[in-house]
Amino acid sequence: MRAAMATGSGDEPVARALQEAPPALRLHDLTVAWRGHPAVHHLSGAFVAGRATAIVGPNGAGKSSLLAAIGGARVDWSGRIERDPALRVAWLPQASELDRSFPITVGEIVSMGLWARIGSLRGLRAEERARTGEALRAVGLEGFSGRLLSELSAGQLQRALFARLLLQDAELILLDEPFNAIDARTTADLLSLLARWRAEARTVIAVLHDLEQVRAHFDEVLLLAREPVAWGPTAQVLQAAHLFRARQMAEAWDDQAGVCRRAA
């Protein structure tokens, strides 16, 4: 393993360990805007294939905006996101973005994980219905297929969304605050799925706030404060000096700033 240094905020160096494993995707001078204001500035680096990386930082640091850009959502960004076009990607947005009043059942929303393979026009075959049932059992929702989303608790809804991820069978999994506002038992059960994905050498990138979860379950961390503060192995990044630097940067933000003009 060899270490590289990249420039972050001002003259602050950003440590990035270059692993022997190939990258799942690379970011080249990525700048992301949210509602007309810059959310992430000039971010370059690589997410290592087969690793679980947590994106952490203060509120408003651009974490969800970055994940949305990587996932191909409707955000304005410049720079380059480089990955194999054949790489299957699954993206779990924040649960609060889902309209739970829409009359859809648990089985229907979970089976959407098969759309990339079967399309959205035909019904499920017996094998596909069986796979949907297996995914529901894997997240502890056996027997919930016919329930409406509006009937679920927050934890049950998140279990259903993780079941959909299982059916997507993606090599790259993006999670935006996946354990926010759910009970401890559900969190533990879903973290066991994260362990399963790590064992299967899938690449996981997750926005998280709980640093103890990050220390226990994630290989690498990107500490973001609209600009990168540190990016590398978890123990190296989650040091007091780096976290303090991120808080300092957050206190200096100008939320009315215009488009970033810094030269690439």
C-alpha positions in Angstrom: 0.0 0.0 0.0 1.3 3.5 -0.7 -0.2 6.8 0.3 -0.9 9.8 -1.9 -1.6 13.4 -0.8 -4.2 15.6 -2.5 -5.0 19.2 -1.8 -8.2 19.9 0.0 -9.4 23.1 1.6 -6.8 25.8 0.9 -3.4 24.3 1.7 -4.8 21.6 3.9 -3.5 18.2 2.6 -6.1 15.4 2.3 -4.6 12.0 2.9 -5.9 9.2 0.6 -4.6 5.7 0.9 -4.3 4.0 -2.5 -5.3 0.4 -2.1 -4.2 -2.5 -4.2 -7.8 -3.2 -5.1 -9.1 -1.4 -8.2 -11.5 1.5 -7.9 -15.2 1.0 -8.3 -15.5 4.6 -9.4 -13.3 7.7 -9.6 -14.3 11.3 -9.1 -12.4 13.9 -11.1 -12.7 17.6 -9.9 -16.3 17.0 -9.1 -18.3 20.1 -8.0 -22.0 19.6 -7.1 -24.6 22.4 -6.8 -27.8 22.2 -4.7 -30.6 24.7 -5.4 -28.2 27.0 -7.2 -25.5 27.0 -4.5 -22.3 24.9 -4.3 -22.6 21.9 -2.1 -19.4 20.0 -2.9 -16.3 21.7 -4.3 -13.6 20.1 -6.5 -13.6 16.6 -5.1 -11.2 14.1 -6.7 -10.5 10.5 -5.5 -11.5 6.9 -5.8 -13.9 4.5 -4.0 -12.2 1.2 -3.7 -14.0 -1.8 -5.2 -15.3 -4.3 -2.6 -15.0 -1.9 0.3 -17.6 -0.1 2.4 -17.0 3.6 2.5 -18.9 6.0 4.8 -19.4 9.7 3.9 -19.5 11.7 7.0 -19.4 15.4 8.0 -21.4 18.3 9.5 -25.0 18.9 8.5 -25.0 20.7 5.2 -21.6 19.3 4.2 -22.9 18.1 0.8 -23.0 14.4 1.7 -26.4 13.6 0.2 -25.8 15.9 -2.8 -22.6 14.0 -3.6 -24.4 10.6 -3.3 -27.2 11.9 -5.5 -24.7 12.9 -8.2 -23.0 9.5 -8.1 -26.4 7.8 -8.3 -27.4 9.8 -11.3 -30.2 11.9 -9.6 -31.3 15.3 -10.7 -28.5 17.5 -9.4 -26.3 19.9 -11.2 -22.6 18.9 -11.2 -19.5 19.5 -13.2 -16.3 17.4 -13.4 -16.2 13.7 -14.2 -17.6 10.6 -12.5 -15.8 7.6 -14.0 -17.1 4.0 -13.6 -17.7 1.0 -15.8 -21.0 1.5 -17.6 -21.8 -2.2 -17.1 -21.5 -1.8 -13.3 -24.9 -2.4 -11.7 -25.8 0.4 -9.3 -28.5 0.4 -6.6 -29.4 3.7 -4.8 -31.4 4.0 -1.6 -32.4 7.6 -1.0 -33.6 8.9 2.3 -36.9 7.3 3.4 -38.4 10.7 3.9 -38.3 11.2 0.1 -40.8 8.4 -0.5 -44.5 9.2 -0.8 -46.0 6.7 1.6 -49.6 7.8 0.7 -49.3 6.2 -2.7 -51.4 3.0 -2.8 -48.6 0.5 -3.4 -48.0 -2.7 -1.5 -44.8 -4.0 0.1 -44.6 -6.8 -2.4 -44.9 -4.4 -5.3 -42.2 -2.0 -4.1 -39.8 -4.8 -3.3 -40.3 -6.5 -6.7 -39.3 -3.2 -8.3 -35.8 -4.4 -7.6 -36.2 -6.8 -10.5 -37.2 -4.2 -13.1 -33.7 -3.9 -14.6 -34.0 -7.6 -15.6 -37.7 -8.1 -16.4 -38.9 -4.6 -17.4 -42.0 -2.8 -15.9 -44.6 -4.1 -18.4 -45.1 -7.7 -17.6 -46.2 -9.4 -14.4 -44.0 -11.5 -12.1 -43.4 -15.2 -13.0 -43.4 -17.8 -10.2 -39.6 -17.7 -9.9 -39.6 -14.0 -9.5 -42.4 -14.0 -6.9 -40.4 -16.6 -5.0 -37.3 -14.3 -5.1 -39.4 -11.5 -3.8 -40.6 -13.7 -0.9 -37.0 -14.7 -0.1 -35.9 -11.0 0.0 -38.8 -10.3 2.4 -37.8 -13.2 4.6 -34.2 -12.0 4.6 -35.2 -8.6 6.1 -37.8 -10.0 8.6 -40.9 -9.1 6.6 -42.3 -12.5 5.7 -46.1 -12.2 5.3 -46.0 -8.5 4.7 -46.2 -8.6 0.9 -49.9 -7.5 0.7 -49.6 -4.6 3.1 -49.7 -1.0 2.0 -46.6 1.2 2.6 -48.8 3.5 4.7 -49.4 0.7 7.1 -45.7 0.2 7.9 -43.6 1.6 10.7 -40.4 3.5 9.8 -38.3 0.4 10.6 -40.6 -1.8 8.5 -40.4 0.5 5.6 -36.6 0.6 5.7 -36.6 -3.2 5.8 -38.8 -3.3 2.7 -36.4 -0.9 0.9 -33.4 -3.1 1.8 -35.3 -6.1 0.4 -35.6 -4.2 -2.9 -31.8 -3.6 -2.8 -31.3 -7.4 -2.4 -33.3 -8.1 -5.5 -31.3 -5.5 -7.5 -28.2 -7.6 -6.9 -26.0 -4.6 -7.6 -22.2 -4.4 -7.4 -22.3 -0.8 -6.2 -24.8 0.0 -3.5 -25.5 3.7 -2.4 -27.2 4.3 0.9 -28.4 7.8 2.0 -28.8 7.8 5.8 -30.1 4.2 5.9 -30.3 3.9 9.7 -31.9 7.3 10.4 -34.9 7.3 12.7 -35.3 3.6 12.9 -35.3 1.3 16.0 -32.2 -0.4 17.3 -33.3 -3.9 16.4 -34.0 -2.9 12.8 -30.6 -1.1 12.6 -28.8 -4.3 13.8 -30.7 -6.5 11.3 -29.9 -4.2 8.4 -26.2 -3.8 9.5 -26.1 -7.6 9.1 -27.0 -7.2 5.5 -24.2 -4.7 5.2 -21.8 -7.3 6.6 -23.2 -9.8 3.9 -22.5 -7.3 1.1 -18.9 -6.7 2.4 -18.4 -10.5 2.5 -19.6 -10.7 -1.1 -17.1 -8.0 -2.0 -19.7 -5.5 -3.1 -18.9 -1.8 -3.0 -21.0 0.1 -0.5 -21.0 3.9 -0.2 -23.2 5.3 2.6 -24.0 8.7 4.1 -24.0 8.3 7.9 -24.0 10.4 11.1 -23.3 7.8 13.7 -19.5 7.7 14.0 -19.6 4.6 16.2 -21.5 2.7 13.5 -18.9 3.9 11.0 -16.0 2.7 13.2 -17.5 -0.7 13.6 -18.8 -1.4 10.1 -17.0 0.6 7.5 -13.5 0.1 5.9 -13.0 3.7 4.7 -14.3 7.2 5.3 -14.7 10.3 3.3 -14.9 13.2 5.8 -16.6 16.0 3.9 -17.2 19.7 4.7 -18.3 20.7 1.2 -14.6 20.2 0.4 -12.7 17.0 1.4 -11.1 17.1 4.8 -9.7 13.5 4.8 -10.3 10.3 2.9 -8.9 7.0 3.7 -9.0 4.1 6.2 -11.5 4.7 8.9 -9.2 4.9 11.9 -6.9 7.4 10.1 -9.8 9.7 9.1 -11.9 9.7 12.3 -9.3 11.5 14.3 -10.0 14.4 16.5 -7.9 16.8 14.5 -9.8 16.0 11.3 -13.2 16.2 12.9 -12.3 19.6 14.5 -11.2 20.9 11.1 -14.5 19.8 9.6 -16.4 21.8 12.3 -14.2 24.8 11.6 -14.9 24.7 7.9 -18.7 24.4 8.6 -18.6 27.5 10.7 -17.1 29.5 7.8 -19.7 28.5 5.2 -21.6 31.1 3.2 -24.9 29.6 2.3 -25.6 32.4 -0.2 -22.4 31.9 -2.1 -22.6 31.9 -5.8 -21.2 29.4 -8.3 -17.7 28.2 -7.3 -15.1 30.1 -9.5 -12.0 28.3 -8.3 -9.8 27.1 -11.2 -9.7 23.4 -11.7 
